[in-house]
Amino acid sequence: MVGSYHKEWEKILRYEALRFIASLHRQFDALRLELLERRKKIQKALDNNSLSLNFLSDTRLIREDKWEVAALPQNLPERKVEILGTASLDFLKDAVQSGANGIIIDLEDSLSPSWENIIESQISLFDFLRQKNDSNTNYQPLLHLRPRGIHLLEKHVHVDGKPLAASLFDFGLYAYHNAKLLVERQSGPFFYVPKIENFYEAEFWSSLFSFTENALSLPSGSIRATVIIETITAVFEMEEILHSMKNHAWALSVDPRDYVFSVIKKFRRRREALIPDRSEITMDANFLQAYRKLLVGSCHKRKALAIGGVSLLEPSVIYEDAELFEKIKFEKQRDIALGMDGCIVNHPKLVPVIREAFKNVARKATTEAKELPESILVKPEDLLDFKIPGAITESGVRNNISLLFMYLSSWLSGHGAVDIFNLKEDISSAEIARSQLWQWVHLEAEMDNEIPFDKELFLCWKREEKELLKHLPFLDQIDRVIEEVVLTKDFVEFLTLITYEYL
């Protein structure tokens, strides 16, 4: 361990826990690296137009065969409304009081992963699961952990001279300390699995779960996961992903922001994937509608739950606007009518709003339907129809630049979920912003005034936006990061691969 150490961290960073995490590294890190190499090969094929995304012919029999994910214990509560946030005491208190069915603790998009933040999050979860309620009995929340993706490292812990994978650290530390307790309560352990790009990665997580169950003497299949479908490649393999994890999968969930980022990233060199101003992206876009329809159909075909993601319009926690709440309610009602079994919010006061949305939408329980919903008939061309009405404007470019300055200033200050322009933004918003800027610059996309957006225009407007935000901390470091990720010839796969080095 090469990070700082405080006496109060002793209960989490115990020798036995670290030894267990080291065993995960030795068992799975080589495979993790192979999976990352596979991602590079797929991206190279997309860049040179030698690969067209489609449903896999090799796995057709999996899609045509009859099978279901493993059944869940009957005593688990419904998952109509889940609230997402970080493991701060304030959030955990608000989450419990909100009345949400589930609490998702996000160690990925919503958290600035400083060493202190990561360890304090694990301690908060350890304490939260052991606190007493007013009746002096153990409190049993339906708690889900979202660890970091397999592409990230935890530089403060080394095994055999190499930095540990962040996903193995987050998952392993939480499972070691809390899995047995949660199994005894029949309330977990539950995870949200992020950034999966194909069914091979689902197999990785399934093997990790099975290995952990054996190592910690847990019942087989007791670790259950919701897989976040947030990449354009994974959407073509949802049934294969469920099949690869059928003993551990519980649900698939939508994440529209990361999904949009994935579309831009994967098709960054293609003009047909040029997307207008970020503000023009709504859930009405054809490819986002097809994505949600296919997810619902794939889940219900295999008796898994379909969970709707956080709205693109999600307001900041301190911001309450009746009109915006109504827009979100309408959006969620459409998702529920489509067949979503639950939704995710990050604003506590949206919990009753979403509950009301479920009341107001009458539909059959499609997870029990005998016939497949029409949504399973989504075609590849529907998923690849990236046309969005609107244009690239000076205002949209400047908004992306200013968001990057403001968000990264907060991120480097230790805050991963940030209130900007009355909306709750996380790293996925910054990823969309910088990816759009890269694509617009490198393809010299035409703006609404018929002027191509090029390097010189980007640098000019960046200087002007920086001057307006000169009060922000870390301004010069952020300026260098923005310039690097926008102007580099080779697209940076994840913004956090650069910014993490500044923490």
C-alpha positions as CSV (number, residue, x, y, z in Angstrom):
1,M,0.0,0.0,0.0
2,V,1.5,3.3,-1.1
3,G,-1.3,5.6,-0.1
4,S,-1.6,7.5,3.2
5,Y,-2.9,5.7,6.2
6,H,-4.9,6.8,9.2
7,K,-5.5,4.9,12.4
8,E,-9.3,5.0,11.9
9,W,-8.9,3.2,8.6
10,E,-7.6,0.1,10.4
11,K,-10.9,-1.7,10.4
12,I,-11.2,-1.5,6.6
13,L,-7.5,-1.9,5.5
14,R,-6.9,-5.1,7.5
15,Y,-4.2,-7.5,6.5
16,E,-6.7,-10.3,5.8
17,A,-8.8,-8.0,3.6
18,L,-5.8,-6.9,1.6
19,R,-4.6,-10.5,1.2
20,F,-8.1,-11.4,-0.3
21,I,-7.9,-8.5,-2.7
22,A,-4.4,-9.6,-3.7
23,S,-5.8,-13.0,-4.5
24,L,-8.4,-11.4,-6.8
25,H,-5.6,-9.6,-8.6
26,R,-3.5,-12.7,-9.1
27,Q,-6.6,-14.6,-10.4
28,F,-8.1,-12.0,-12.6
29,D,-5.8,-9.2,-13.6
30,A,-4.3,-11.0,-16.7
31,L,-7.8,-11.6,-18.0
32,R,-8.7,-8.0,-17.3
33,L,-5.8,-6.8,-19.4
34,E,-6.8,-9.2,-22.2
35,L,-10.3,-7.6,-22.2
36,L,-8.8,-4.1,-22.5
37,E,-6.8,-5.3,-25.5
38,R,-9.9,-6.6,-27.0
39,R,-11.5,-3.2,-26.6
40,K,-8.6,-1.6,-28.5
41,K,-8.9,-4.1,-31.4
42,I,-12.7,-3.4,-31.7
43,Q,-12.1,0.3,-31.7
44,K,-9.4,0.1,-34.3
45,A,-11.8,-1.9,-36.5
46,L,-14.5,0.7,-36.1
47,D,-12.0,3.5,-36.9
48,N,-11.0,2.0,-40.2
49,N,-14.6,0.9,-41.1
50,S,-13.7,-2.8,-41.1
51,L,-16.4,-3.6,-38.5
52,S,-20.1,-2.9,-38.6
53,L,-22.0,-3.3,-35.3
54,N,-24.7,-6.0,-35.4
55,F,-26.2,-8.8,-33.4
56,L,-23.6,-11.6,-33.2
57,S,-24.1,-14.6,-35.5
58,D,-21.9,-16.8,-33.4
59,T,-24.2,-16.5,-30.4
60,R,-27.5,-16.8,-32.3
61,L,-28.4,-20.0,-30.5
62,I,-28.1,-18.3,-27.1
63,R,-30.7,-15.7,-28.3
64,E,-33.0,-18.4,-29.7
65,D,-32.7,-20.9,-26.8
66,K,-35.1,-20.9,-23.8
67,W,-33.4,-20.0,-20.6
68,E,-33.8,-17.5,-17.7
69,V,-31.7,-15.8,-15.2
70,A,-31.6,-17.4,-11.7
71,A,-34.7,-16.7,-9.6
72,L,-34.4,-14.3,-6.7
73,P,-35.6,-14.8,-3.1
74,Q,-39.3,-13.9,-2.8
75,N,-38.8,-11.6,0.2
76,L,-36.9,-8.9,-1.7
77,P,-38.7,-5.6,-2.1
78,E,-39.6,-4.1,-5.4
79,R,-37.2,-1.8,-7.2
80,K,-39.5,0.9,-8.5
81,V,-37.4,3.8,-7.3
82,E,-33.7,3.7,-6.5
83,I,-31.6,6.7,-5.5
84,L,-28.0,7.1,-6.6
85,G,-25.2,9.0,-4.8
86,T,-21.9,8.8,-2.9
87,A,-21.4,7.3,0.5
88,S,-21.4,10.6,2.4
89,L,-23.3,10.5,5.7
90,D,-25.6,13.3,4.4
91,F,-26.5,11.4,1.3
92,L,-27.1,8.1,3.1
93,K,-29.4,9.9,5.6
94,D,-31.3,11.7,2.8
95,A,-31.6,8.4,0.8
96,V,-33.1,6.5,3.7
97,Q,-35.6,9.4,4.5
98,S,-36.5,9.7,0.8
99,G,-38.4,6.4,0.9
100,A,-36.5,4.9,-2.1
101,N,-36.6,1.2,-2.5
102,G,-32.9,1.0,-3.1
103,I,-29.7,3.0,-2.5
104,I,-26.9,2.9,-5.1
105,I,-23.5,3.9,-3.8
106,D,-21.5,5.1,-6.8
107,L,-17.7,4.8,-6.6
108,E,-17.4,5.6,-10.3
109,D,-19.1,8.4,-12.2
110,S,-20.3,10.4,-9.1
111,L,-17.1,10.2,-7.1
112,S,-13.8,11.9,-7.4
113,P,-11.6,8.9,-6.6
114,S,-9.0,10.4,-4.3
115,W,-7.5,7.8,-1.9
116,E,-9.3,9.5,1.0
117,N,-12.7,9.5,-0.8
118,I,-12.4,5.8,-1.7
119,I,-11.5,4.7,1.8
120,E,-13.9,7.0,3.6
121,S,-16.7,5.6,1.3
122,Q,-15.8,2.0,2.3
123,I,-15.8,3.0,6.0
124,S,-19.2,4.8,5.6
125,L,-20.7,1.7,4.0
126,F,-19.2,-0.6,6.7
127,D,-20.7,1.6,9.5
128,F,-24.0,2.1,7.7
129,L,-24.7,-1.6,7.4
130,R,-24.0,-2.0,11.1
131,Q,-25.9,1.0,12.5
132,K,-28.9,0.6,14.7
133,N,-32.3,2.0,14.0
134,D,-34.7,3.5,16.6
135,S,-36.0,0.1,17.5
136,N,-32.5,-1.0,18.3
137,T,-32.4,-3.7,15.6
138,N,-30.0,-4.0,12.7
139,Y,-31.0,-1.7,9.8
140,Q,-31.2,-3.7,6.5
141,P,-31.2,-1.4,3.5
142,L,-31.4,-2.7,0.0
143,L,-27.9,-1.4,-0.9
144,H,-26.1,-1.7,-4.2
145,L,-22.5,-0.8,-4.8
146,R,-21.3,0.5,-8.2
147,P,-17.5,-0.1,-8.3
148,R,-15.1,1.5,-10.7
149,G,-14.7,0.1,-14.2
150,I,-12.1,-2.4,-15.3
151,H,-10.2,0.2,-17.2
152,L,-9.2,2.1,-14.1
153,L,-6.3,1.5,-11.6
154,E,-6.1,2.1,-7.9
155,K,-2.6,3.6,-7.8
156,H,-2.3,3.6,-4.0
157,V,-2.3,-0.2,-3.8
158,H,0.2,-2.5,-5.5
159,V,0.3,-6.2,-5.8
160,D,3.5,-7.9,-7.0
161,G,4.8,-4.5,-7.9
162,K,1.9,-3.6,-10.1
163,P,-1.0,-1.1,-9.4
164,L,-4.2,-2.9,-8.5
165,A,-7.3,-2.7,-10.7
166,A,-9.7,-0.2,-9.1
167,S,-12.7,-2.5,-9.8
168,L,-11.0,-5.4,-7.9
169,F,-10.2,-3.1,-5.0
170,D,-13.7,-1.6,-4.7
171,F,-15.5,-4.9,-5.1
172,G,-13.1,-6.9,-3.1
173,L,-12.9,-4.6,0.0
174,Y,-16.7,-4.2,0.1
175,A,-17.4,-8.0,-0.4
176,Y,-14.8,-9.1,2.2
177,H,-16.2,-6.9,4.9
178,N,-19.9,-7.0,4.2
179,A,-20.9,-10.0,2.0
180,K,-21.5,-12.5,4.8
181,L,-23.5,-9.9,6.8
182,L,-25.7,-9.2,3.8
183,V,-26.3,-12.8,3.0
184,E,-27.4,-13.5,6.6
185,R,-29.9,-10.7,6.2
186,Q,-31.0,-11.9,2.8
187,S,-30.4,-8.5,1.4
188,G,-27.3,-8.9,-0.8
189,P,-24.6,-8.4,-1.6
190,F,-25.8,-6.4,-4.7
191,F,-23.7,-4.6,-7.3
192,Y,-24.2,-2.4,-10.3
193,V,-21.6,-3.5,-12.9
194,P,-20.3,-0.5,-15.0
195,K,-18.8,0.0,-18.4
196,I,-19.3,-3.5,-19.8
197,E,-18.6,-3.5,-23.5
198,N,-19.3,-7.2,-24.5
199,F,-20.3,-10.6,-23.1
200,Y,-16.7,-11.5,-22.5
201,E,-16.5,-8.8,-19.8
202,A,-19.8,-10.2,-18.3
203,E,-18.1,-13.6,-18.1
204,F,-15.2,-11.8,-16.2
205,W,-17.5,-10.4,-13.6
206,S,-19.5,-13.6,-13.3
207,S,-16.2,-15.6,-12.7
208,L,-15.1,-12.9,-10.2
209,F,-18.4,-13.3,-8.3
210,S,-18.2,-17.1,-8.2
211,F,-14.6,-17.0,-7.1
212,T,-15.5,-14.6,-4.3
213,E,-18.4,-16.8,-3.2
214,N,-16.1,-19.8,-2.9
215,A,-13.3,-17.8,-1.2
216,L,-15.7,-16.2,1.4
217,S,-17.9,-19.4,1.9
218,L,-21.0,-17.7,0.5
219,P,-23.9,-19.6,-1.1
220,S,-23.5,-20.0,-4.8
221,G,-25.4,-17.3,-6.6
222,S,-25.8,-15.1,-3.6
223,I,-23.9,-12.2,-5.2
224,R,-26.4,-10.5,-7.6
225,A,-25.8,-7.8,-10.1
226,T,-27.5,-5.2,-12.2
227,V,-25.4,-4.7,-15.4
228,I,-25.4,-1.1,-16.7
229,I,-25.8,-1.1,-20.4
230,E,-24.0,2.1,-21.2
231,T,-22.0,1.3,-24.3
232,I,-23.1,1.0,-27.9
233,T,-21.3,-2.3,-28.3
234,A,-23.0,-3.9,-25.2
235,V,-26.4,-3.1,-26.5
236,F,-26.0,-5.6,-29.3
237,E,-25.1,-8.3,-26.8
238,M,-27.6,-7.9,-23.9
239,E,-29.0,-11.4,-24.0
240,E,-25.5,-12.8,-24.2
241,I,-24.5,-10.7,-21.2
242,L,-27.4,-12.0,-19.2
243,H,-26.6,-15.5,-20.3
244,S,-23.0,-15.1,-19.2
245,M,-24.1,-13.9,-15.8
246,K,-27.4,-15.9,-15.5
247,N,-26.5,-17.2,-12.0
248,H,-25.7,-13.6,-10.8
249,A,-27.6,-11.2,-13.1
250,W,-30.7,-9.6,-11.6
251,A,-31.3,-6.7,-14.0
252,L,-30.0,-4.5,-16.8
253,S,-30.2,-0.8,-16.4
254,V,-30.1,2.2,-18.7
255,D,-27.5,5.0,-18.4
256,P,-28.3,7.5,-21.2
257,R,-25.4,9.9,-20.5
258,D,-22.6,7.3,-20.6
259,Y,-24.4,5.7,-23.6
260,V,-24.3,8.9,-25.6
261,F,-20.6,9.3,-24.6
262,S,-20.0,5.7,-25.9
263,V,-21.7,6.5,-29.2
264,I,-19.5,9.5,-29.8
265,K,-16.4,7.6,-28.7
266,K,-16.9,4.5,-30.8
267,F,-17.9,6.4,-33.9
268,R,-15.6,9.4,-33.4
269,R,-14.2,9.4,-36.9
270,R,-17.6,9.1,-38.7
271,R,-19.6,12.1,-39.8
272,E,-22.9,10.2,-39.5
273,A,-22.3,10.2,-35.8
274,L,-21.9,13.9,-35.5
275,I,-24.3,15.0,-32.7
276,P,-25.4,18.6,-32.3
277,D,-25.2,20.7,-29.1
278,R,-25.4,18.7,-25.9
279,S,-28.6,20.6,-24.9
280,E,-30.3,19.1,-28.0
281,I,-29.8,15.5,-26.8
282,T,-33.1,14.2,-25.4
283,M,-34.6,10.8,-24.7
284,D,-36.7,11.3,-27.9
285,A,-33.6,10.6,-30.1
286,N,-34.3,7.5,-32.2
287,F,-31.2,5.6,-31.0
288,L,-32.0,6.3,-27.4
289,Q,-35.6,5.1,-27.8
290,A,-34.4,1.9,-29.6
291,Y,-31.8,1.3,-26.8
292,R,-34.5,1.4,-24.1
293,K,-37.0,-0.7,-26.0
294,L,-34.4,-3.4,-26.7
295,L,-33.2,-3.4,-23.1
296,V,-36.8,-3.9,-21.8
297,G,-37.4,-6.7,-24.3
298,S,-34.2,-8.5,-23.6
299,C,-34.7,-8.4,-19.9
300,H,-38.3,-9.6,-19.8
301,K,-37.6,-12.4,-22.3
302,R,-35.1,-13.7,-19.7
303,K,-37.1,-12.8,-16.5
304,A,-34.7,-10.1,-15.5
305,L,-35.7,-6.6,-14.4
306,A,-35.3,-3.5,-16.6
307,I,-34.2,-0.4,-14.7
308,G,-34.5,3.1,-16.2
309,G,-31.5,5.4,-15.7
310,V,-31.0,8.9,-14.3
311,S,-32.7,11.5,-16.4
312,L,-30.6,13.7,-18.7
313,L,-32.5,16.6,-17.0
314,E,-31.7,15.5,-13.4
315,P,-31.7,18.7,-11.3
316,S,-29.2,19.6,-8.6
317,V,-30.2,18.6,-5.1
318,I,-30.6,22.2,-4.0
319,Y,-32.7,23.1,-7.1
320,E,-36.4,22.4,-7.1
321,D,-38.5,23.4,-10.1
322,A,-42.0,22.2,-10.5
323,E,-41.9,22.4,-14.3
324,L,-38.7,20.4,-14.5
325,F,-40.0,17.8,-12.1
326,E,-43.1,17.4,-14.4
327,K,-40.9,16.9,-17.4
328,I,-38.9,14.2,-15.6
329,K,-42.2,12.6,-14.4
330,F,-43.5,12.5,-18.0
331,E,-40.2,11.0,-19.2
332,K,-40.4,8.3,-16.6
333,Q,-44.1,7.6,-17.3
334,R,-43.1,6.8,-20.9
335,D,-40.3,4.5,-19.6
336,I,-42.8,2.8,-17.3
337,A,-45.3,2.4,-20.2
338,L,-42.5,0.9,-22.2
339,G,-42.0,-1.8,-19.6
340,M,-39.3,-0.5,-17.2
341,D,-39.6,-2.1,-13.8
342,G,-37.9,0.7,-11.9
343,C,-36.1,4.0,-12.3
344,I,-33.0,5.7,-10.8
345,V,-32.9,9.3,-9.5
346,N,-30.3,11.2,-7.6
347,H,-32.6,14.0,-6.2
348,P,-34.4,12.8,-3.0
349,K,-37.6,14.8,-3.8
350,L,-37.9,13.0,-7.1
351,V,-38.6,9.7,-5.3
352,P,-42.3,10.5,-4.6
353,V,-42.6,12.0,-8.1
354,I,-41.5,8.7,-9.6
355,R,-43.7,6.7,-7.3
356,E,-46.6,8.8,-8.6
357,A,-45.5,8.1,-12.1
358,F,-45.8,4.3,-11.5
359,K,-49.3,4.8,-10.1
360,N,-50.5,6.7,-13.1
361,V,-49.3,4.3,-15.7
362,A,-51.3,1.1,-16.1
363,R,-49.5,-1.8,-17.7
364,K,-49.3,-5.6,-17.4
365,A,-46.4,-7.1,-15.6
366,T,-44.3,-7.8,-18.6
367,T,-41.8,-9.8,-16.7
368,E,-44.6,-12.4,-16.4
369,A,-46.0,-12.0,-19.9
370,K,-46.1,-15.1,-22.0
371,E,-45.5,-13.3,-25.3
372,L,-42.5,-11.2,-26.1
373,P,-43.1,-7.5,-26.1
374,E,-42.8,-5.8,-29.4
375,S,-39.7,-4.0,-28.2
376,I,-37.6,-7.0,-28.8
377,L,-38.0,-6.4,-32.5
378,V,-35.6,-3.5,-32.6
379,K,-33.3,-3.6,-35.6
380,P,-29.6,-2.7,-35.8
381,E,-30.4,0.3,-38.0
382,D,-32.6,1.6,-35.2
383,L,-29.8,1.5,-32.7
384,L,-27.4,3.1,-35.2
385,D,-29.7,6.0,-36.2
386,F,-27.8,8.9,-34.6
387,K,-29.7,11.7,-36.3
388,I,-30.7,14.4,-33.8
389,P,-32.5,17.6,-34.9
390,G,-30.4,20.7,-34.1
391,A,-27.1,22.3,-34.9
392,I,-23.6,22.9,-33.5
393,T,-23.6,26.4,-32.3
394,E,-21.1,28.8,-30.6
395,S,-23.3,28.7,-27.5
396,G,-23.1,24.9,-27.4
397,V,-19.3,24.9,-27.9
398,R,-18.8,27.4,-25.2
399,N,-21.2,25.5,-22.9
400,N,-19.1,22.4,-23.3
401,I,-15.9,24.2,-22.6
402,S,-17.2,26.0,-19.5
403,L,-18.7,22.8,-18.2
404,L,-15.3,21.1,-18.4
405,F,-13.6,23.9,-16.5
406,M,-16.3,24.0,-13.8
407,Y,-16.7,20.2,-13.5
408,L,-13.0,19.4,-13.4
409,S,-12.3,22.1,-10.9
410,S,-14.8,20.4,-8.6
411,W,-13.5,16.9,-9.4
412,L,-9.9,17.8,-8.6
413,S,-11.2,19.4,-5.4
414,G,-12.7,16.1,-4.4
415,H,-16.3,16.3,-5.6
416,G,-17.5,14.0,-8.4
417,A,-21.2,15.0,-8.5
418,V,-21.5,18.7,-9.2
419,D,-24.3,21.3,-9.5
420,I,-23.8,23.2,-12.8
421,F,-26.4,25.4,-14.4
422,N,-29.0,23.9,-11.9
423,L,-28.4,20.4,-13.2
424,K,-26.6,17.5,-11.4
425,E,-23.5,16.7,-13.5
426,D,-21.1,13.8,-13.1
427,I,-18.1,12.6,-15.1
428,S,-20.3,11.3,-17.9
429,S,-21.4,14.9,-18.7
430,A,-17.8,16.0,-18.9
431,E,-17.0,12.9,-21.1
432,I,-19.8,13.9,-23.6
433,A,-18.5,17.5,-23.6
434,R,-14.9,16.8,-24.4
435,S,-15.8,14.0,-26.8
436,Q,-18.0,16.3,-28.8
437,L,-15.2,18.9,-28.9
438,W,-12.7,16.3,-30.1
439,Q,-15.0,15.1,-32.8
440,W,-16.1,18.6,-33.9
441,V,-12.5,19.8,-34.2
442,H,-11.1,16.7,-35.9
443,L,-13.9,16.5,-38.4
444,E,-14.1,20.3,-38.7
445,A,-17.8,20.0,-38.2
446,E,-19.9,22.8,-39.8
447,M,-21.6,25.1,-37.3
448,D,-25.0,26.7,-37.7
449,N,-23.4,29.8,-39.3
450,E,-21.7,27.5,-41.9
451,I,-18.3,28.1,-40.4
452,P,-16.2,24.9,-39.7
453,F,-15.3,24.4,-36.1
454,D,-11.5,24.0,-36.1
455,K,-8.5,24.1,-33.7
456,E,-8.1,27.9,-33.9
457,L,-11.7,28.6,-33.0
458,F,-11.5,26.1,-30.2
459,L,-8.4,27.7,-28.7
460,C,-9.9,31.2,-29.0
461,W,-13.1,30.3,-27.2
462,K,-11.3,28.3,-24.6
463,R,-9.1,31.3,-23.7
464,E,-12.2,33.4,-23.4
465,E,-14.1,30.9,-21.2
466,K,-11.0,30.5,-19.0
467,E,-10.9,34.2,-18.4
468,L,-14.5,34.2,-17.3
469,L,-13.8,31.4,-14.9
470,K,-10.4,32.6,-13.6
471,H,-11.6,32.3,-10.0
472,L,-11.7,28.5,-10.2
473,P,-9.0,26.4,-8.5
474,F,-6.7,24.2,-10.6
475,L,-7.5,26.4,-13.6
476,D,-4.1,26.0,-15.4
477,Q,-4.0,22.2,-14.9
478,I,-7.5,21.9,-16.2
479,D,-6.6,24.1,-19.2
480,R,-3.8,21.7,-20.1
481,V,-6.1,18.7,-19.7
482,I,-8.8,20.1,-21.9
483,E,-6.3,21.1,-24.6
484,E,-4.7,17.6,-24.4
485,V,-7.9,15.6,-24.7
486,V,-9.4,17.8,-27.4
487,L,-6.4,18.3,-29.7
488,T,-4.6,15.0,-29.4
489,K,-4.6,13.0,-32.6
490,D,-5.4,9.7,-30.7
491,F,-8.7,10.0,-28.8
492,V,-8.2,9.5,-25.0
493,E,-10.5,6.6,-24.1
494,F,-11.5,8.0,-20.7
495,L,-11.0,11.5,-19.3
496,T,-10.3,10.0,-15.9
497,L,-7.2,8.2,-17.2
498,I,-5.7,11.7,-17.5
499,T,-7.2,13.5,-14.5
500,Y,-6.6,10.7,-12.0
501,E,-2.9,11.5,-12.1
502,Y,-3.6,15.0,-10.6
503,L,-5.3,13.5,-7.5
